[in-house]
Amino acid sequence: EEAVANAGRFLREAGAQAVKIEGGVRSARVIETLVKAGIPVMGHIGLTPQAINAIGKVRVQGKTREAARALLADALAIQEAGAFAIVLELVPAQLAAAITARLRIPTIGIGAGAGCDGQVQVVTDLLGWSETTPRHAKRYADLRGTILAAVVGVAGRFGRRHRGGGRR
C-alpha cells in the first residue's frame, strides 16, 4: 500500500512516467502490486545503487555460477511481475546477453556489455566531469580539466590585478 501511494505521488506530483524498483525475486510482489495499480515499473538488478551499502563497494555482480543463476531468477521474476523493462547494471557481458535472450521485455545495460537491448551512457562520464571514469565508459572530453583551467586562469588574472584590497 505504501509503495502504491508513493509511486502514485511520483507520477502525479513529480511528473514521473514510471518508477524503477531495484531487486528481483524479493521485489516481485511490490512490482506486481504497482503494475496492477496501473503504475509502469522498470526493474533493476546487478549493482543496485540504493543497496550499495549492503553490497560494500562498486563491483561487477553475477560473476559466480550461483550469483549468475540468482540474477537470471531475479530478471525472470521482474518480467513475470509485469515490469516493462529491466536495467542490468555491472553484470558480466556474457550473462547480460544470456538474460536478454531469455526475456520478452527489453534490457538496458549500464556496464553490462553490448548484448543488451539498450545502453545507459552517463553524460558526466562521457564529458569527463569527474576525476575518474568507470571502466565501462568512454571519456570523449575533459570538461573537468577545461573548467579547472578556466577557473585557475580567471583566479590568476584577478589575483594579479586586484592586489592591495582595492575594488573587486
N, C-alpha and C positions, 0 to 999 in steps of 0.2 A: 504494500500500500504506500509506503514511504517512497519507494523508487518511482512508482507511477506518479505520485504527487510532484516529486522533484523534477522528473523528466518532463512532465506536462508543463511545469513552470518554465523550464528551459525553452521549450517550444513557444509558449505564449509570450513570456516577458523578454527573453533574450533573443528571440528570432531564430533559434536553432532549427534546423530541418531534420535533425536526427540526434541520437545520443550514442556514445561509444561506451561499451561495457567491457571491462577487462576480465579475463579469466574464461575458462571453458566450462567444464563439467560443473564446477562449483557455482557458476553464474547462470547456468542454463535456465533455471526456474525463473530468475529475475527477467532474463531476456524474453522468455515465453510470455510472462505476465505483461511486460511492456508492449510487446507486439500485439497481444490480444486486446490491449487498450488502445491500439491504433498508433503507437509511437514507433517510428522507424529506429532500428537498432543496428549498429555496426559492432561486431565483436573485435577483440584484440587479444592476441596470445603471443607467447615468446617473452621478450623483455617487456614487462608491463610497468610503465613509469610510476603509476600510483603504488606499486608494490616493491619499488626499488629497495626500500629499507629491509624488507624480508629477504630479498634476493642477495643483498650485500653490496654488489657493485655491478656496473655495466659490463655485461659479458654475453657471449652467444649462448642461447638456450637450445636445448634439444640435441646435445652432442652425443649423449649415450643412447644406446638402443632403447632403454627403458624410458628415458626422457623424450625421445622421438615418438615413441608409441603414445605417451601421455599427451603430447601436443596434437597428434593426429586425433586422438579421442576428444580432446578439447575442441578442435576445429569441427568435427562431426557433430558434437553436442551443440555448438553455436548455430550451425546450419539447421539442425533439426528443431532448435528452439525458435527459428524464424528470422534470424538476422539476415539482412540483405547483402552483407559483405563482411569481410574479416581482414584485419590488419595482422600481418606476420612480421614481428619486429625482432631483429637479430637472431634469426633462425638460419641454420646452415642451408645453403642454396639448394642442395640436393633434396633435403627434407621439405623445403618450401615448395619446390616443384612437384614433389610427390603429393603433398597436401592439396595443392592447386588442382592436380589431376583428379583427385578423389572428390572434390567438392563441386556442387552445382552453382554455388554463389562465387562472386569474384573475390580474389585475394589481392591485397595491396601490400607490397613489401616495403620495408624500411630496413636496409641492411640484410636482406634475405635473398639476394640474387635476382637474376633476370627471369626466373621461371614463374614469377607471379603475374597476375593479370594486369597490374599497375604498380607504380612506384611512387613513394613519397620522396621528394627532394626538398630538404630544408634550406630555405633561401639564405639563412645566415651561414650555413656550411658552404654553399656554392659561392657566396660573395666573400668568404674569408673574414667574417665578422669577429670570430673568436680566436683565441690563441691556438687552439688545436682543432683539427678536422678529423671527424670519425674515419676509420679505415674504409668504410663502405662509400664515403662521399668523395667527390672530386671538387677541389677548390679552383674556381675559374677566375678569381680576382683576389686581391689582398686589400679589401676595404678597410680592415682594421689598421693595417700599415699606412694606407693613404690618409686616413683620418688622424692617426697619431702624428704623422709627418706634418700635416697641416696645422695641428694644434701646437706642435713644437715650433713651427715656423712663425705662427702668429704670436706665441708667447715670447719668442726671441725678439721679434720685431718691436713689440710693445715694451718689452723689458729694456731695450736699449734706448728708446725714445723718451720714456717717461720716468727715468730715474730721478730721484730727488723729491718725490712727493708732490709733483705738480698735478694738474688736472688730468683725469683719465677718461 
